Amino acid sequence: MMLCRACAHLFENGEHCPACGDDFLLTHAELGALSIAHIDCDAFYASIEKRDDPSLAAKPVIVGGGKRGVVSTACYIARAFGVRSAMPMFKALKLCPNAVVVKPNMAKYVEEGKVIRAMMQALTPQVEPISIDEAFLDLSGTQALHRAAPAQSLARLQAQIAEDRGLTVSVGLSFNKFLAKMASDMDKPRGFCVIGRADALDVLAPRSVSALPGVGPAAATALAKRGWRTIGDLRAAGERRLVEALGDWGRRLHQLSLAQDSRAVDPHGERKSVSAETTFFEDIRARDALEDILWDLSERVAARCRANALAGRTLTLKLRRADFQIVTRRTQLHEPTILAARIFAAARELLAPLAEGRTAYRLIGVGLSDFSDAAAADKGDLIDTRTPKQAAAEAAVAQTREKFGRGAVVTGRALRSHDKDD
């Protein structure tokens, strides 16, 4: 079976599309039978900035903080120089000194994500967002509605996003969520990769265990010490041996090695948390440096909460030490919040006893949970008159940034950090 990615025509065989004559073709025996997809926007933040400023089109673009900050996203030109997400900005600029650095504009990115999500939902109501720039889709039963197989509908959507939004997305198509996500990562940018039932085990076998969800560098190293470097190694080890060594996680890894994933695409799943985190390219001990990054993360969480009209009452601070041990601290706020300043203040208090300069950290993150309607948040009381004023100020900042870009308003903490960079 063949799919023309230029016109979304599905046909049996040939070197050119019989409908349009193009040779931009995708071939897979199960193209007409698969319906679970993962769509991921390519270098989302950087691509938006390039679209909105055509002068950046041929230049390496890095979205992130100043020299003391980290890379949020790098365009594919910058990636060719070795620039990667979460890399310290000073190191990224050493690798790619001609890069154009753009401060993140989360409000703009969130709004763009909403538009693209609405385009997905026009194909199927079964859309499960993972973040502002990626989602799972279940297109089962949509063939009669769209008079097209899911693969055709996805090809049309991919082309529509490129034409209407000036952005590219990569598509993974398979028979479960795990494989759809893996497929979308295998062919970027503007990729369309298919993993079917007949070839799933062969596709998985030679891939590194790090391709599995939840297996980071430390876990991959630990598995390698046991002789399990590839997904095929895990499959050959057998469920019993993996469970004996790793408990329930071993059972899950064995299921994935067999291409098994029973999770359904769930558009109605209640959002349990909103968080942001970053992994450092080099370990950080200094409290000030950690706080500078924490402020940026707090602003991101606030922007995402605002975009989803959610306010959280439980705040969680997450740190990963240099030895890969994870440290978490939680606190209950006296009322739900959507404010970056309150998120930062609470997280900073949790961070203080953990950042005394003796312990090095490789990751920091902050998140909110225990949600309620944002309209009822940050009201303050007779004693707390500052919070409503802060809420009004942050709402005004958000509106200004949405209209003119994040750089139009620089907050005090960000300004202090920027001054240090100069």
ZASEZA-682971 format. One record per residue: z, y, x of N, C-alpha, C in turn; residue in one letter. Coordinates in steps of 0.2 Angstrom, whole numbers, padded with zeros to 4 digits, always signed. Atoms other than C-alpha are relative to their C-alpha. Layout:
# residues N
ZYXZYXZYXa ...
This chain:
# residues 422
+0000-0006+0004+0000+0000+0000+0000+0006+0004m +0000-0006-0004-0004+0017+0006+0001+0006-0004m -0001-0007+0003+0001+0035+0002-0003+0005+0004l +0002-0006-0004-0008+0050+0006+0005+0006-0001c -0005-0005+0000+0004+0063+0011-0002+0007-0002r +0003-0006+0002-0008+0077+0008-0001+0001-0007a +0001-0001+0008-0011+0074-0011+0004-0005-0004c -0004+0005+0004+0001+0060-0015-0003-0005-0004a +0004+0005+0003-0012+0048-0020+0002-0007+0003h -0003+0006-0002-0006+0030-0019-0006-0005-0001l +0006+0004+0000-0020+0017-0015+0001-0006+0004f -0001+0006-0003-0022+0000-0008-0001+0000+0008e +0002+0000-0007-0031+0002+0009-0005+0005+0002n +0005-0004-0002-0042+0012+0019+0002+0005+0006g -0002-0005-0006-0043+0025+0034+0001+0007-0002e +0000-0007+0003-0045+0040+0023+0002-0001-0008h -0002+0000+0007-0038+0045+0006-0006+0000-0005c +0006-0001+0005-0051+0041-0008+0000+0006-0005p +0000-0005+0005-0045+0055-0018-0002+0007+0003a +0001-0007-0003-0045+0070-0005-0003-0001+0007c +0003+0001-0007-0052+0062+0011+0004+0001+0006g -0005-0001-0005-0037+0066+0021+0002-0006+0004d -0003+0006-0003-0030+0054+0034+0007+0001+0002d -0007-0001+0000-0012+0060+0033+0003-0005-0004f -0002+0005+0004-0007+0043+0027+0007-0004+0002l -0006+0004-0001+0009+0032+0026-0001-0007-0003l +0001+0006+0002+0008+0014+0025+0006-0005+0000t -0006+0005+0000+0021+0001+0019-0001-0004-0006h +0001+0005+0005+0020-0014+0008+0004+0001-0006a -0004-0001+0005+0034-0009-0003+0000+0007-0003e +0000-0007+0003+0029+0009-0007+0001+0001-0007l +0000-0001+0007+0027+0007-0025+0006-0003-0003g -0006+0004+0003+0044-0003-0027+0006+0003+0001a -0006-0003-0002+0057+0008-0019+0002+0006-0003l -0002-0006+0004+0067+0022-0028+0006+0004+0003s -0006-0004-0002+0082+0027-0018-0002+0004+0006i +0002-0004-0005+0079+0042-0007+0005+0004+0003a -0005-0005-0003+0088+0054+0005-0005+0005+0003h +0004-0006-0002+0081+0071+0008+0004+0005+0004i -0003-0005-0005+0086+0082+0023-0004+0005+0002d +0003-0006-0003+0081+0099+0027+0000+0000+0007c +0001+0000-0008+0074+0101+0045+0003+0006+0003d -0003-0005-0004+0085+0112+0056+0001+0006-0005a -0001-0004+0006+0090+0121+0040+0001+0007+0001f -0002-0007-0001+0098+0137+0046-0005+0003+0004y +0005-0003-0005+0086+0140+0060-0007+0001-0004a +0006-0001+0003+0071+0137+0049+0000+0005-0005s +0000-0005+0004+0077+0149+0036-0001+0007+0004i +0000-0006-0004+0079+0162+0049-0007+0002+0003e +0007-0001-0002+0061+0159+0056-0004+0002-0006k +0004-0002+0005+0054+0160+0039+0001+0007-0002r -0002-0006+0002+0063+0176+0035-0002+0006+0005d +0002-0005-0006+0058+0184+0052-0006-0003+0003d +0006+0003-0003+0040+0179+0056-0001+0001+0008p +0000-0001-0007+0042+0186+0074+0004-0005+0004s -0003+0006-0004+0053+0171+0078-0003-0006+0000l +0003+0006+0001+0041+0158+0073-0002-0004+0006a +0002+0004-0006+0035+0153+0091+0006+0000+0005a -0005-0001-0005+0052+0157+0099+0006-0005-0001k -0006+0005+0001+0067+0145+0102+0006+0004-0003p -0005-0003+0004+0080+0150+0089+0007-0004+0000v -0007+0003+0000+0099+0146+0090+0004+0004-0005i -0005-0003+0005+0110+0149+0075+0007-0002+0002v -0007+0002-0002+0128+0151+0080+0004+0006+0002g -0004-0006-0002+0142+0162+0087-0002+0003+0006g +0002-0004-0006+0142+0173+0102+0001-0005+0006g +0000+0005-0006+0144+0166+0120+0006-0004+0000k -0006+0004+0001+0162+0160+0116-0001-0005-0006r +0000+0005+0006+0156+0151+0100-0004-0006+0002g +0004+0007+0000+0146+0135+0097-0007+0001-0004v +0007+0000+0004+0128+0131+0091+0001-0003-0007v +0000+0003+0007+0127+0128+0072-0006-0004-0001s +0006+0003+0001+0109+0124+0072-0005+0003+0005t +0005-0002-0005+0095+0124+0085-0007-0002-0003a +0007+0002+0002+0076+0125+0080-0002-0006+0005c +0003+0005-0004+0065+0111+0087-0002+0002+0007y +0002-0003-0007+0059+0122+0101+0006+0000+0004i -0006+0000-0004+0076+0125+0107+0003-0007+0002a -0002+0006-0001+0080+0107+0105-0003-0004+0006r +0004+0002-0005+0066+0103+0117+0003+0001+0007a -0004-0002-0007+0077+0112+0131+0006-0004+0000f -0007+0003-0001+0092+0101+0127+0005+0003-0004g -0005-0003+0004+0101+0112+0115+0001-0004-0006v -0002+0004+0005+0111+0103+0102+0006+0003-0004r -0006-0003+0004+0123+0107+0088+0007-0001+0003s -0007+0000-0003+0141+0110+0093+0000+0001+0007a +0000-0002-0007+0136+0114+0110+0003+0007+0001m -0002-0007-0001+0145+0129+0118-0006+0005+0001p +0006-0004-0001+0134+0144+0117-0002+0002+0007m +0002-0001-0007+0135+0148+0135-0004-0005+0003f +0004+0006-0003+0129+0131+0140-0007+0000-0003k +0006+0000+0003+0115+0132+0127-0005+0005+0003a +0004-0006-0003+0109+0149+0134-0002-0002+0007l +0002+0002-0007+0109+0141+0152-0006-0005-0001k +0005+0005+0001+0098+0127+0145-0007+0004-0002l +0006-0003+0004+0087+0139+0135+0001+0008+0001c -0001-0007-0001+0089+0157+0142-0004+0005-0004p +0004-0004+0004+0075+0164+0132+0001-0001-0008n -0002+0002+0007+0083+0158+0115+0002+0007-0003a -0002-0006+0004+0085+0171+0101+0006-0003-0004v -0006+0002+0003+0103+0169+0095+0001+0004-0007v -0001-0003+0007+0106+0173+0076+0006-0002-0003v -0007+0002+0003+0123+0174+0068-0001-0003-0007k +0001+0004+0007+0125+0162+0053+0001+0005-0006p +0000-0004+0006+0122+0169+0036+0001-0005-0006n -0002+0005+0005+0131+0156+0025-0002+0001-0007m +0002-0002+0007+0128+0165+0009-0007-0001-0001a +0008+0001+0001+0109+0165+0011-0001-0008+0001k +0002+0007-0001+0109+0147+0017+0002-0004-0007y -0003+0004+0006+0120+0141+0002-0005+0002-0006v +0005-0001+0005+0108+0150-0010-0007-0003+0000e +0006+0004-0002+0093+0142-0002+0001-0007-0002e -0001+0006+0002+0101+0126-0004+0000-0002-0007g +0000+0001+0007+0104+0128-0022-0007+0000-0003k +0007+0000+0002+0085+0132-0025-0003-0007+0001v +0003+0007-0002+0080+0116-0016+0003-0005-0004i -0003+0005+0004+0093+0106-0025-0003+0000-0007r +0003+0000+0007+0086+0112-0042-0007-0003+0000a +0006+0003-0001+0069+0107-0036+0000-0008+0000m -0001+0007+0000+0076+0089-0033+0002-0002-0007m -0002+0002+0007+0084+0089-0050-0005+0000-0005q +0006+0000+0004+0067+0093-0058-0003-0007+0000a +0003+0007-0001+0062+0075-0052+0004-0005-0003l -0005+0005+0002+0078+0066-0057+0007+0003-0001t -0007-0002+0001+0095+0070-0064+0005-0003+0005p -0005+0004-0004+0102+0057-0052-0001+0003+0007q +0000-0003-0007+0104+0069-0037+0008+0001+0002v -0007+0000-0003+0120+0067-0026+0000+0004+0006e +0000-0004-0005+0122+0082-0015+0005-0002+0006p -0004+0002-0005+0129+0078+0002+0003+0006+0004i -0002-0007-0002+0129+0096+0009-0005+0005-0003s +0004-0005+0003+0120+0112+0006-0008-0002+0001i +0007+0001-0002+0104+0105+0014-0002-0008+0000d +0002+0007+0001+0104+0086+0010+0003-0003-0006e -0003+0004+0007+0106+0074-0005-0004-0007+0000a +0003+0006+0002+0103+0057-0011-0003+0001-0007f +0003+0000+0007+0091+0054-0026-0001-0007-0002l +0002+0007+0003+0089+0039-0037-0006+0002-0005d +0006-0002+0005+0071+0040-0045-0002-0006-0004l +0001+0006+0004+0073+0023-0054-0002+0003-0007s +0002-0002+0007+0064+0025-0071-0003+0007-0001g +0004-0006+0001+0055+0041-0067-0007+0000+0000t +0007+0001-0001+0038+0034-0065-0004+0002-0007q +0003-0001+0006+0034+0035-0084+0000+0008-0001a -0001-0007+0001+0040+0053-0084-0005+0004+0004l +0005-0003-0005+0030+0059-0069-0007-0003+0001h +0006+0003-0001+0016+0047-0070-0002-0001+0007r +0001+0001-0007+0019+0043-0052+0006-0004+0002a -0006+0004-0003+0029+0031-0042+0004+0004+0004a -0004-0005-0004+0044+0038-0033-0002+0002+0006p +0003-0003-0006+0035+0039-0017-0004+0005-0001a +0005-0006+0001+0022+0050-0024+0004+0006-0002q -0004-0006+0002+0035+0061-0033+0003+0003+0006s -0004-0003-0006+0044+0063-0016-0005+0004+0004l +0005-0003-0004+0028+0067-0007-0002+0007-0003a +0001-0006+0004+0024+0080-0020+0005+0006+0001r -0005-0005+0000+0041+0088-0019+0000+0002+0008l +0000-0002-0007+0040+0088+0000-0005+0006+0001q +0005-0005-0001+0024+0098-0001+0001+0006-0004a -0002-0005+0004+0031+0109-0015+0005+0005+0004q -0005-0004-0004+0046+0114-0004-0003+0004+0006i +0004-0003-0006+0034+0118+0011-0003+0006-0003a +0004-0006+0002+0023+0129+0000+0004+0005-0004e -0004-0005+0003+0036+0138-0011+0005+0003+0004d -0005-0002-0004+0050+0139+0001-0001+0002+0007r +0001-0001-0007+0042+0139+0017+0004-0004+0005g -0004+0004-0004+0053+0126+0024-0002-0008-0001l +0002+0008-0001+0051+0107+0029+0006-0004-0001t -0005+0005+0001+0061+0092+0024-0002-0006+0002v +0001+0007-0001+0062+0074+0029+0002-0004-0005s -0002+0005+0006+0062+0060+0017+0001-0007+0003v -0001+0007-0002+0069+0043+0019+0000-0004-0007g +0000+0004+0006+0065+0030+0005+0001-0007+0002l -0002+0007-0001+0073+0013+0003+0003-0003-0006s -0003+0003+0006+0083+0002-0009+0007+0001+0000f -0007-0002+0001+0100+0008-0005+0001+0007+0004n -0001-0006-0003+0108+0024+0001+0001+0000+0008k -0001+0001-0007+0113+0018+0019-0007+0000+0003f +0006+0000-0003+0095+0014+0023-0004+0006-0001l +0003-0006+0001+0088+0029+0015+0002+0006+0004a -0003-0005-0005+0099+0040+0026-0003-0001+0007k +0002+0002-0007+0094+0030+0041-0007+0002+0001m +0007-0001-0001+0076+0032+0037-0002+0007+0001a +0002-0007-0001+0076+0051+0035+0002+0002+0007s -0002-0002-0007+0084+0052+0052-0005-0003+0005d +0005+0004-0005+0070+0041+0060-0006+0004+0001m +0006-0003+0000+0056+0053+0057+0001+0007-0002d -0001-0008+0001+0059+0072+0059-0004+0004+0005k +0000-0003+0007+0053+0085+0056-0005-0002-0004p +0005+0001+0005+0043+0084+0040-0002-0007+0000r +0001+0007+0000+0045+0065+0041+0000-0003-0007g -0001+0004+0006+0043+0052+0028+0000-0007+0002f -0001+0007-0003+0050+0035+0033+0002-0004-0006c -0001+0005+0006+0051+0019+0022+0003-0006+0004v -0003+0007-0002+0063+0004+0025+0000-0004-0006i +0000+0004+0006+0059-0010+0013+0005-0006+0001g -0004+0006+0000+0068-0026+0009-0002-0005+0005r +0003+0005-0004+0056-0037+0019+0001+0002+0008a +0000-0002-0007+0058-0026+0035+0007+0002+0002d -0006-0003-0001+0076-0020+0034+0004-0003+0006a -0004+0004-0006+0084-0033+0046-0003+0002+0006l +0003-0001-0006+0071-0031+0059+0000+0007+0002d -0001-0007-0001+0072-0012+0058+0007+0001+0003v -0007-0002-0002+0091-0012+0060+0002-0003+0007l -0003+0004-0006+0093-0026+0074+0000+0004+0006a +0000-0003-0006+0088-0016+0089+0003+0007+0001p -0003-0007+0000+0096+0001+0084+0007+0000+0003r -0007+0000-0002+0112+0006+0092+0005+0000-0005s -0005+0000+0005+0128+0004+0083+0002+0007-0002v -0001-0007+0001+0130+0023+0084-0004+0003-0006s +0004-0002+0006+0117+0024+0070+0003-0002-0006a -0003+0002+0006+0129+0017+0058+0005+0005-0002l -0004-0005+0002+0139+0029+0047+0007-0002+0002p -0007+0001-0002+0157+0032+0054+0000-0003+0007g +0000+0002-0007+0152+0026+0072-0002+0005+0004v +0001-0005-0004+0154+0040+0083+0000-0002+0008g +0000+0002-0008+0154+0040+0103+0005-0004+0002p -0005+0004-0002+0171+0034+0105+0000-0007-0003a +0000+0006+0003+0169+0020+0092-0006-0004+0003a +0006+0004-0003+0152+0015+0100+0002-0003+0006a -0002+0002-0007+0160+0014+0117+0005-0006-0001t -0004+0006+0001+0174+0003+0110-0003-0006-0002a +0004+0005+0003+0162-0008+0101-0004-0003+0006l +0004+0002-0005+0151-0009+0117+0005-0004+0005a -0005+0004-0004+0167-0015+0127+0000-0007-0002k -0001+0007+0003+0167-0030+0115-0007-0004+0001r +0007+0003+0000+0148-0033+0118-0004+0001-0005g +0004-0001+0006+0142-0026+0102-0003+0007+0001w +0003-0007-0001+0130-0012+0107-0006+0001-0005r +0006-0001+0005+0116-0015+0094+0003-0002-0007t -0002+0003+0007+0117-0018+0075-0001-0007+0000i +0002+0008-0001+0109-0035+0079+0006-0003+0003g -0006+0004-0004+0125-0039+0090+0005-0001-0006d -0005+0001+0005+0136-0035+0075-0002-0006-0005l +0002+0005+0004+0126-0046+0064+0001-0007+0003r +0000+0006-0003+0126-0060+0076+0008-0002+0001a -0007+0002-0001+0145-0059+0079+0003-0003-0006a -0003+0003+0007+0148-0063+0060+0006+0003-0002g -0005-0003+0004+0160-0057+0047+0007-0001+0003e -0007+0002-0001+0175-0067+0052+0002+0003+0007r -0002-0002-0006+0175-0062+0070+0001+0008+0000r +0000-0007+0000+0172-0043+0066+0007+0002-0004l -0006-0001+0004+0186-0044+0053+0007-0001+0004v -0006+0002-0005+0198-0052+0066+0001+0006+0005e +0000-0005-0005+0194-0038+0078+0001+0007-0003a +0000-0007+0002+0192-0023+0067+0003+0001-0007l -0003+0000+0007+0200-0027+0050-0006+0002-0005g +0005-0002+0006+0191-0020+0034-0006+0004+0003d +0005-0003-0003+0181-0009+0045-0005-0005+0003w +0005+0005-0002+0173-0024+0053-0004-0003-0005g +0004+0003+0006+0169-0031+0036-0006+0005-0002r +0005-0005+0002+0160-0015+0032-0006+0000+0005r +0005+0000-0005+0151-0015+0048-0005-0006-0001l +0004+0006+0001+0145-0033+0045-0005+0001-0006h +0004-0001+0006+0139-0028+0028-0006+0004+0001q +0005-0004-0002+0129-0014+0035-0005-0003+0004l +0005+0004-0004+0121-0025+0048-0004-0004-0003s +0005+0004+0004+0114-0035+0034-0003+0004-0005l +0004-0004+0004+0107-0020+0026+0003+0000-0007a -0003+0000+0006+0120-0021+0012+0004+0006-0002q -0004-0006+0002+0126-0005+0003+0000+0000-0008d +0000+0000+0007+0131-0006-0015+0002+0007-0004s -0001-0006+0003+0135+0012-0018-0005+0003-0004r +0005-0003+0004+0126+0020-0032-0001+0008+0001a +0001-0007+0000+0119+0038-0032+0004+0003-0005v -0005-0003+0005+0132+0048-0041+0000+0007+0000d +0000-0007+0001+0128+0065-0047+0006+0003-0003p -0006-0003+0003+0144+0067-0056+0007-0002+0003h -0006+0001-0004+0156+0062-0043+0004+0006+0001g -0004-0006-0001+0170+0074-0042+0001+0001+0007e -0001-0002-0007+0171+0084-0026+0007+0000+0002r -0007+0001-0002+0186+0079-0017+0003+0006+0005k -0002-0005-0005+0186+0092-0003-0006+0004+0002s +0005-0004-0004+0176+0106+0005+0003+0002+0007v -0002-0001-0006+0177+0107+0023-0005+0002+0005s +0005-0002-0005+0169+0113+0039+0003-0002+0007a -0003+0002-0007+0172+0106+0057-0006+0000+0005e +0004+0000-0006+0164+0107+0074+0002-0004+0006t -0002+0004-0006+0164+0096+0089-0002+0004+0006t +0001-0004-0006+0165+0105+0106-0004-0004+0005f +0004+0003-0005+0153+0101+0120+0005-0001+0006f -0005+0001-0005+0168+0103+0132+0007+0001-0004e -0006-0001+0003+0186+0101+0128+0003+0007+0000d -0003-0007+0000+0196+0117+0123+0008-0001+0000i -0008+0000+0000+0215+0120+0127+0002+0007-0003r -0002-0007+0001+0216+0139+0124+0001+0001-0008a -0001-0002+0007+0224+0144+0107-0005+0005-0002r +0004-0006+0002+0214+0160+0106-0007-0003-0001d +0007+0003+0001+0197+0150+0108+0000-0004-0006a -0001+0004+0006+0203+0138+0095+0000+0004-0006l +0000-0005+0006+0207+0152+0083-0006+0003-0001e +0006-0003+0002+0191+0160+0085-0005-0004-0003d +0004+0005+0004+0182+0144+0080+0002-0001-0007i -0003+0002+0007+0194+0141+0066-0001+0006-0005l +0002-0006+0004+0190+0159+0059-0007-0001-0003w +0007+0001+0002+0172+0155+0058+0000-0006-0005d +0000+0006+0004+0175+0138+0050+0004+0002-0007l -0003-0002+0006+0187+0146+0037-0005+0004-0004s +0005-0004+0004+0173+0158+0032-0005-0004-0003e +0005+0004+0003+0161+0144+0030+0003-0004-0006r -0003+0004+0006+0173+0134+0019+0001+0005-0006v +0000-0005+0005+0176+0150+0009-0006+0001-0004a +0006-0001+0002+0158+0153+0007-0003-0006-0005a +0002+0006+0004+0155+0135+0001+0004-0001-0007r -0005+0000+0006+0170+0136-0011-0003+0005-0005c +0002-0005+0004+0163+0152-0018-0007-0002-0003r +0006+0003+0002+0146+0144-0020+0000-0005-0006a -0001+0005+0005+0153+0130-0030+0005+0002-0005n -0005-0003+0005+0166+0141-0040+0006-0005+0000a -0006+0004-0001+0180+0130-0033+0005+0004+0004l -0006-0002-0004+0197+0135-0027+0005-0005+0002a -0004+0005-0002+0208+0124-0017+0007+0002+0001g -0007-0001-0001+0227+0122-0016+0003-0003+0006r -0002+0004-0006+0229+0109-0002-0005+0002+0006t +0004-0001-0006+0223+0114+0015+0002-0005+0006l -0001+0005-0005+0220+0102+0029-0003+0002+0006t +0003-0001-0007+0218+0105+0048-0001-0006+0003l +0001+0006-0004+0210+0092+0058-0002+0002+0007k +0002-0001-0007+0209+0091+0077-0001-0007+0003l +0001+0006-0003+0203+0077+0088+0001+0002+0008r -0002-0001-0007+0211+0076+0105-0005-0003+0005r +0004+0003-0005+0202+0072+0122+0000-0007+0000a +0000+0008+0000+0207+0054+0120-0002-0003-0006d +0004+0001+0006+0198+0054+0103+0005-0002-0006f -0005+0001+0006+0215+0052+0093-0001+0006-0004q +0000-0005+0005+0214+0062+0077+0007+0002-0002i -0006-0003+0002+0228+0074+0072-0002+0004-0006v +0001-0003+0006+0229+0080+0054+0007+0003-0002t -0006-0004+0003+0241+0093+0046-0002+0002-0006r +0001-0002+0007+0242+0097+0028+0005+0005-0002r -0005-0004+0003+0250+0111+0018-0002+0002-0007t +0002-0002+0007+0251+0116+0000+0001+0008+0000q +0000-0007+0001+0247+0134-0004+0004+0002-0006l -0004-0001+0006+0258+0143-0017-0005+0001-0006h +0004+0000+0005+0242+0145-0027-0007-0001+0003e +0007+0001-0003+0223+0140-0026-0003+0006+0003p +0004-0005-0003+0212+0150-0015-0007-0001+0001t +0008+0000-0002+0194+0154-0011-0001+0005+0006i +0001-0005-0005+0198+0167+0003+0000-0003+0007l +0000+0002-0007+0194+0165+0021+0006+0002+0003a -0006-0003-0003+0208+0176+0026+0006-0005-0001a -0006+0005+0002+0221+0164+0017-0001-0007+0003r +0002+0007-0003+0212+0148+0023+0002+0001+0008i -0001-0001-0007+0213+0155+0041+0008+0001+0001f -0007-0001-0001+0231+0161+0040+0004-0007-0001a -0003+0006+0001+0237+0144+0033-0001-0005+0006a +0002+0005-0005+0227+0134+0046+0003+0002+0007a -0002-0002-0006+0232+0145+0060+0008-0001+0001r -0008+0002+0000+0251+0142+0056+0000-0007+0002e +0000+0007-0002+0247+0123+0057-0002-0001+0007l +0002+0001-0007+0238+0125+0073+0005+0002+0005l -0004-0003-0005+0251+0135+0082+0004-0005+0004a -0004+0004-0004+0263+0121+0087-0004-0005+0004p +0004+0005-0003+0248+0110+0092-0004+0003+0005l +0004-0003-0005+0239+0122+0103+0004+0005+0005a -0005-0004-0005+0252+0127+0117-0003-0001+0007e +0004+0000-0007+0239+0124+0131+0001-0007+0004g -0001+0006-0004+0245+0107+0136-0005-0006-0002r +0005+0005+0002+0233+0097+0125-0007+0002-0001t +0007-0002+0000+0214+0097+0126-0003-0003-0007a +0003+0002+0006+0204+0096+0110-0007+0000+0000y +0007+0000+0000+0186+0091+0107-0003+0001-0007r +0002-0002+0007+0185+0095+0088+0005+0003-0004l -0005-0003+0005+0193+0106+0075-0004+0001-0006i +0003-0001+0006+0190+0107+0057+0005+0002-0005g -0005-0002+0005+0198+0114+0041-0003-0001-0007v +0003+0001+0006+0196+0110+0023+0005+0001-0006g -0004-0001+0006+0202+0113+0005-0001-0006-0005l +0000+0006+0006+0206+0100-0009+0004+0002-0005s -0004-0001+0006+0215+0099-0025-0002+0006-0004d +0004-0005+0003+0203+0110-0034+0001+0002-0007f -0001-0003+0007+0204+0122-0049-0006+0005+0000s +0005-0005+0001+0192+0135-0056+0001+0006+0004d -0001-0006-0005+0189+0149-0044+0002+0006-0004a -0002-0006+0004+0191+0162-0058+0008+0001-0001a -0008+0000+0001+0210+0158-0059+0003+0001+0007a -0003+0000-0007+0213+0159-0040+0001+0007+0003a -0001-0006-0004+0220+0172-0029+0002+0006-0004d -0002-0006+0004+0229+0183-0042+0006+0003+0002k -0006-0003-0002+0245+0186-0033+0005+0001-0005g -0005-0001+0005+0260+0192-0042+0003+0007+0001d -0003-0006-0001+0272+0207-0043+0002+0002+0007l -0002-0001-0007+0278+0204-0025-0006+0000+0004i +0006+0000-0004+0261+0199-0018-0006+0004-0003d +0006-0004+0003+0249+0213-0022-0005+0001+0005t +0005+0000-0005+0239+0211-0006-0005-0005-0001r +0005+0005+0001+0230+0195-0011-0005+0002-0005t +0006-0003+0004+0220+0203-0026-0004+0005+0004p +0004-0005-0004+0215+0217-0014-0005-0004+0005k +0004+0004-0005+0209+0204-0001-0005-0004-0004q +0005+0004+0004+0200+0194-0015-0006+0005-0002a +0005-0005+0001+0191+0210-0020-0004+0002+0006a +0003-0001-0006+0187+0214-0002-0005-0005+0002a +0004+0005-0002+0180+0197+0002-0006-0001-0005e +0005+0000+0004+0170+0197-0014-0006+0005+0001a +0005-0005-0002+0162+0213-0009-0004-0001+0006a +0004+0002-0006+0158+0207+0008-0005-0006-0001v +0005+0005+0002+0150+0191+0001-0006+0003-0004a +0006-0003+0003+0139+0202-0010-0005+0003+0005q +0004-0004-0005+0134+0213+0004-0004-0005+0005t +0003+0005-0004+0130+0198+0015-0006-0003-0003r +0005+0003+0003+0120+0190+0002-0006+0004-0001e +0006-0004+0001+0109+0205+0000-0003+0002+0007k +0002-0003-0006+0108+0211+0018+0001-0005+0006f -0001+0004-0006+0113+0196+0029+0007+0000+0002g -0007+0000-0002+0129+0191+0037+0002+0005+0005r -0001-0005-0005+0127+0203+0051+0002+0007-0003g -0001-0006+0003+0128+0217+0039+0008+0002-0001a -0007-0001+0000+0147+0215+0038+0004-0004+0005v -0004+0004-0005+0158+0209+0053+0007+0001-0001v -0007+0000+0002+0176+0205+0049+0004+0001+0007t -0004-0002-0006+0190+0210+0061+0001-0006+0005g -0001+0005-0004+0193+0193+0068-0007-0001+0004r +0007+0002-0003+0174+0190+0071-0002+0006+0005a +0001-0006-0004+0173+0208+0078+0004-0001+0007l -0004+0001-0006+0187+0204+0091-0003-0005+0004r +0003+0005-0004+0178+0188+0096-0006+0003+0003s +0006-0002-0003+0162+0197+0098+0001+0005+0006h -0002-0004-0006+0170+0210+0109+0001-0004+0006d -0002+0004-0006+0176+0197+0120-0007-0003+0003k +0006+0003-0003+0158+0190+0122-0004+0005+0004d +0005-0005-0003+0150+0206+0127+0002+0001+0008d 
